[in-house]
Amino acid sequence: AQAGSARFYLLTTSLAGTWACGALGAGPIPWRGDGWRTGPRGAARALAVPVVTGGATFAVFYGAARVARRYRALRRAIASVLRYADAGSTPLVVLIASGSGVAEELFFRGALWSGSCPLRTSTLAYVASTAATGNPALVLAGLLTSVIFGWQRDATGGVLAPAVTHVTWSVLTLRYLPPLFRAADRPSDLD
């Protein structure tokens, strides 16, 4: 769908709804898990770790993006994704990305988190879903974030920590990566 179009918003919202409904339909999802500290101070600390982890994950991606800009194929792959962040309504894009992040965590670190190797299973499933885009930058990003979010799921026993990390990473990515690639997305720079 064209960036900023009503069809884009409908499709991305529908995909998030599919992940969320699939997760909730699969049975109960452990929201906080056993690794969650109780009380106001414990809850604040438990939320701070995912926010800091999301920021640190973004910092790694930001550094990698600065290097990737130097290589045409990588620059084009990343720019083709980030142009969706610039088109249309920024608040709506942030809202949809945040909702999608939570829905993905419900599905991949919730409903799919079972068996003897849940980190491997959920990561492979997430990478397969991003591979459908045909964009190597999304596949690599999906692999790395899935492992990080999976570690958090494993450590806390619930989906809240990876969901907070995912949303933090998404919001920072939407805010700070598009300016690095705006010029790269113009046809004259892609030839």
Sine and cosine of phi, psi and omega as CSV:
sin_phi,cos_phi,sin_psi,cos_psi,sin_omega,cos_omega
0.00,0.00,0.51,-0.86,0.01,-1.00
-0.93,0.37,0.66,-0.75,0.01,-1.00
-0.84,0.55,0.73,-0.68,0.04,-1.00
0.99,0.14,-0.05,1.00,-0.02,-1.00
-0.99,0.15,0.35,-0.94,0.06,-1.00
-0.87,0.49,-0.58,0.81,0.02,-1.00
-0.89,0.45,-0.65,0.76,0.05,-1.00
-0.86,0.50,-0.75,0.67,0.00,-1.00
-0.89,0.46,-0.66,0.75,0.00,-1.00
-0.90,0.44,-0.72,0.69,-0.03,-1.00
-0.92,0.39,-0.68,0.73,-0.02,-1.00
-0.93,0.36,-0.60,0.80,0.06,-1.00
-0.93,0.38,-0.63,0.78,0.03,-1.00
-0.90,0.43,-0.64,0.77,0.03,-1.00
-0.90,0.44,-0.71,0.71,0.05,-1.00
-0.87,0.49,-0.66,0.75,0.04,-1.00
-0.89,0.45,-0.61,0.79,0.04,-1.00
-0.90,0.44,-0.72,0.70,0.03,-1.00
-0.87,0.49,-0.73,0.69,-0.06,-1.00
-0.91,0.40,-0.73,0.69,0.00,-1.00
-0.90,0.43,-0.64,0.76,0.06,-1.00
-0.88,0.48,-0.67,0.74,0.00,-1.00
-0.92,0.38,-0.75,0.66,-0.04,-1.00
-0.93,0.36,-0.51,0.86,0.04,-1.00
-0.96,0.28,-0.33,0.94,-0.03,-1.00
-0.98,0.21,-0.26,0.97,-0.01,-1.00
0.76,-0.65,-0.10,-0.99,-0.05,-1.00
-0.91,0.41,0.66,-0.75,0.01,-1.00
-0.94,-0.33,0.79,-0.61,0.05,-1.00
-0.95,0.33,0.95,-0.33,-0.08,-1.00
-0.96,0.28,-0.84,0.54,-0.05,-1.00
-1.00,-0.08,-0.61,0.79,0.00,-1.00
0.98,0.19,0.05,-1.00,-0.05,-1.00
-0.97,0.25,-0.38,0.93,-0.05,-1.00
-0.99,0.14,0.11,0.99,-0.04,-1.00
-1.00,0.06,0.77,-0.63,0.05,-1.00
-0.99,0.11,0.61,-0.79,-0.01,-1.00
-1.00,-0.09,0.20,-0.98,-0.02,-1.00
1.00,0.09,0.33,-0.94,-0.05,-1.00
-0.87,0.49,-0.67,0.74,-0.01,-1.00
-0.95,0.32,-0.63,0.77,0.03,-1.00
-0.91,0.41,-0.65,0.76,0.02,-1.00
-0.91,0.42,-0.65,0.76,0.02,-1.00
-0.89,0.45,-0.68,0.73,0.03,-1.00
-0.91,0.41,-0.63,0.78,-0.02,-1.00
-0.92,0.38,-0.47,0.88,0.07,-1.00
-0.99,0.14,-0.53,0.85,-0.02,-1.00
-0.90,0.44,-0.64,0.77,-0.02,-1.00
-0.88,0.48,-0.74,0.67,0.04,-1.00
-0.90,0.43,-0.58,0.82,0.03,-1.00
-0.91,0.41,-0.71,0.71,0.03,-1.00
-0.90,0.43,-0.64,0.77,0.04,-1.00
-0.89,0.45,-0.66,0.75,0.06,-1.00
-0.88,0.47,-0.65,0.76,0.04,-1.00
-0.91,0.41,-0.67,0.74,0.01,-1.00
-0.92,0.40,-0.65,0.76,0.05,-1.00
-0.88,0.48,-0.70,0.72,0.05,-1.00
-0.87,0.49,-0.67,0.74,-0.02,-1.00
-0.85,0.52,-0.65,0.76,0.05,-1.00
-0.90,0.44,-0.70,0.71,0.01,-1.00
-0.91,0.42,-0.63,0.78,0.01,-1.00
-0.88,0.47,-0.71,0.70,0.05,-1.00
-0.88,0.48,-0.69,0.73,0.03,-1.00
-0.91,0.42,-0.60,0.80,0.01,-1.00
-0.91,0.41,-0.62,0.78,0.03,-1.00
-0.89,0.46,-0.60,0.80,0.06,-1.00
-0.96,0.29,-0.68,0.73,-0.06,-1.00
-0.89,0.46,-0.47,0.88,0.01,-1.00
-0.85,0.52,-0.40,0.92,-0.05,-1.00
-0.98,0.22,-0.24,0.97,-0.07,-1.00
-0.91,-0.42,0.87,-0.49,-0.15,-0.99
-0.81,0.59,-0.74,0.67,-0.06,-1.00
-0.88,0.47,-0.69,0.73,0.02,-1.00
-0.93,0.37,-0.67,0.74,0.01,-1.00
-0.85,0.52,-0.70,0.71,-0.01,-1.00
-0.91,0.41,-0.68,0.73,-0.02,-1.00
-0.89,0.45,-0.69,0.72,-0.02,-1.00
-0.95,0.32,-0.69,0.72,0.00,-1.00
-0.87,0.48,-0.58,0.82,-0.02,-1.00
-0.91,0.41,-0.43,0.90,0.05,-1.00
-1.00,0.09,-0.70,0.71,-0.11,-0.99
-0.95,0.33,-0.31,0.95,0.02,-1.00
-0.89,0.45,-0.40,0.92,0.05,-1.00
-0.93,0.36,-0.43,0.90,0.02,-1.00
-0.96,0.30,-0.49,0.87,-0.05,-1.00
-1.00,0.03,-0.39,0.92,-0.09,-1.00
-1.00,0.08,0.61,-0.79,0.09,-1.00
0.97,0.25,-0.50,-0.86,-0.10,-0.99
-1.00,0.09,0.91,-0.42,0.01,-1.00
-0.87,0.50,-0.73,0.68,0.02,-1.00
-0.86,0.50,-0.60,0.80,0.01,-1.00
-0.93,0.37,-0.66,0.76,0.03,-1.00
-0.89,0.45,-0.69,0.73,0.02,-1.00
-0.90,0.44,-0.69,0.73,0.02,-1.00
-0.88,0.47,-0.72,0.69,0.00,-1.00
-0.91,0.40,-0.67,0.74,0.01,-1.00
-0.90,0.44,-0.65,0.76,0.02,-1.00
-0.91,0.41,-0.72,0.69,0.04,-1.00
-0.89,0.46,-0.62,0.78,0.04,-1.00
-0.91,0.41,-0.63,0.78,0.03,-1.00
-0.87,0.49,-0.70,0.71,0.03,-1.00
-0.90,0.43,-0.71,0.71,-0.01,-1.00
-0.88,0.47,-0.66,0.75,0.03,-1.00
-0.89,0.45,-0.66,0.76,0.03,-1.00
-0.92,0.40,-0.63,0.78,0.08,-1.00
-0.85,0.52,-0.67,0.74,-0.04,-1.00
-0.98,0.22,-0.83,0.56,-0.15,-0.99
-0.98,0.20,-0.63,0.78,0.03,-1.00
-0.98,-0.19,0.08,1.00,0.07,-1.00
-0.91,-0.40,-0.99,0.15,-0.09,-1.00
-0.89,0.46,-0.60,0.80,-0.03,-1.00
-1.00,0.05,-0.07,1.00,-0.09,-1.00
-0.99,0.13,1.00,0.08,0.01,-1.00
-0.39,-0.92,0.11,-0.99,0.02,-1.00
1.00,0.08,-0.13,-0.99,-0.08,-1.00
-0.98,0.18,-0.41,0.91,-0.02,-1.00
-0.74,-0.67,0.92,0.39,-0.10,-0.99
-0.91,0.41,-0.53,0.85,0.02,-1.00
-0.90,0.44,-0.73,0.68,0.00,-1.00
-0.90,0.44,-0.72,0.69,-0.04,-1.00
-0.88,0.48,-0.75,0.66,-0.04,-1.00
-0.94,0.35,-0.57,0.82,0.03,-1.00
-0.92,0.40,-0.72,0.70,0.03,-1.00
-0.88,0.47,-0.64,0.76,0.03,-1.00
-0.91,0.42,-0.66,0.75,0.00,-1.00
-0.92,0.38,-0.68,0.73,0.03,-1.00
-0.89,0.46,-0.65,0.76,0.04,-1.00
-0.88,0.47,-0.63,0.78,0.00,-1.00
-0.93,0.36,-0.57,0.82,0.05,-1.00
-0.98,0.22,-0.44,0.90,0.03,-1.00
-0.89,0.45,-0.42,0.91,0.03,-1.00
-0.89,0.46,-0.36,0.93,0.03,-1.00
-0.96,0.28,-0.39,0.92,-0.06,-1.00
0.97,0.26,0.18,0.98,-0.04,-1.00
-0.96,-0.27,0.92,-0.38,-0.05,-1.00
-0.88,0.47,-0.50,0.87,0.02,-1.00
-0.91,0.41,-0.65,0.76,0.04,-1.00
-0.93,0.37,-0.62,0.79,0.01,-1.00
-0.90,0.44,-0.72,0.69,0.02,-1.00
-0.90,0.43,-0.69,0.72,0.05,-1.00
-0.87,0.49,-0.67,0.74,0.02,-1.00
-0.89,0.46,-0.63,0.77,0.03,-1.00
-0.89,0.45,-0.77,0.63,-0.05,-1.00
-0.91,0.42,-0.74,0.68,-0.02,-1.00
-0.92,0.38,-0.59,0.81,0.01,-1.00
-0.88,0.47,-0.63,0.78,0.05,-1.00
-0.92,0.40,-0.71,0.70,-0.01,-1.00
-0.89,0.45,-0.74,0.67,-0.01,-1.00
-0.91,0.41,-0.57,0.82,0.04,-1.00
-0.92,0.40,-0.62,0.78,0.07,-1.00
-0.87,0.50,-0.65,0.76,0.02,-1.00
-0.92,0.40,-0.64,0.77,0.03,-1.00
-0.88,0.47,-0.68,0.74,0.00,-1.00
-0.90,0.43,-0.66,0.75,-0.05,-1.00
-0.94,0.33,-0.60,0.80,-0.09,-1.00
-0.99,-0.17,-0.40,0.92,-0.05,-1.00
0.99,0.13,0.06,1.00,0.00,-1.00
-0.63,-0.78,0.05,-1.00,-0.05,-1.00
-0.99,-0.11,-0.12,0.99,-0.04,-1.00
-0.89,0.45,-0.74,0.67,-0.02,-1.00
-0.87,0.49,-0.76,0.65,0.04,-1.00
-0.91,0.42,-0.52,0.85,0.03,-1.00
-0.92,0.40,-0.69,0.73,0.03,-1.00
-0.90,0.43,-0.67,0.75,0.03,-1.00
-0.89,0.45,-0.70,0.72,-0.01,-1.00
-0.88,0.48,-0.72,0.69,0.00,-1.00
-0.90,0.44,-0.69,0.72,0.02,-1.00
-0.86,0.51,-0.75,0.66,0.02,-1.00
-0.87,0.50,-0.70,0.72,-0.02,-1.00
-0.89,0.46,-0.73,0.68,-0.03,-1.00
-0.90,0.44,-0.69,0.72,0.03,-1.00
-0.90,0.43,-0.64,0.77,0.03,-1.00
-0.89,0.46,-0.71,0.70,0.00,-1.00
-0.90,0.43,-0.52,0.86,-0.04,-1.00
-0.99,0.15,-0.67,0.74,-0.21,-0.98
-0.95,-0.32,-0.35,0.94,-0.01,-1.00
-0.99,0.12,-0.62,0.79,-0.04,-1.00
-0.81,0.59,-0.65,0.76,0.02,-1.00
-0.87,0.50,-0.48,0.88,0.02,-1.00
-0.93,0.38,-0.40,0.92,-0.15,-0.99
-0.87,-0.50,0.10,1.00,-0.03,-1.00
-0.85,0.53,-0.74,0.67,0.00,-1.00
-0.92,0.39,-0.51,0.86,-0.03,-1.00
-0.94,0.34,-0.33,0.95,-0.07,-1.00
-1.00,0.02,-0.12,0.99,0.05,-1.00
-0.98,0.20,0.66,-0.75,-0.06,-1.00
-0.81,0.59,-0.58,0.81,-0.05,-1.00
-0.91,0.41,-0.46,0.89,0.01,-1.00
-1.00,0.06,-0.20,0.98,-0.07,-1.00
-1.00,-0.07,-0.14,0.99,-0.03,-1.00
-0.99,0.16,0.00,0.00,0.00,0.00
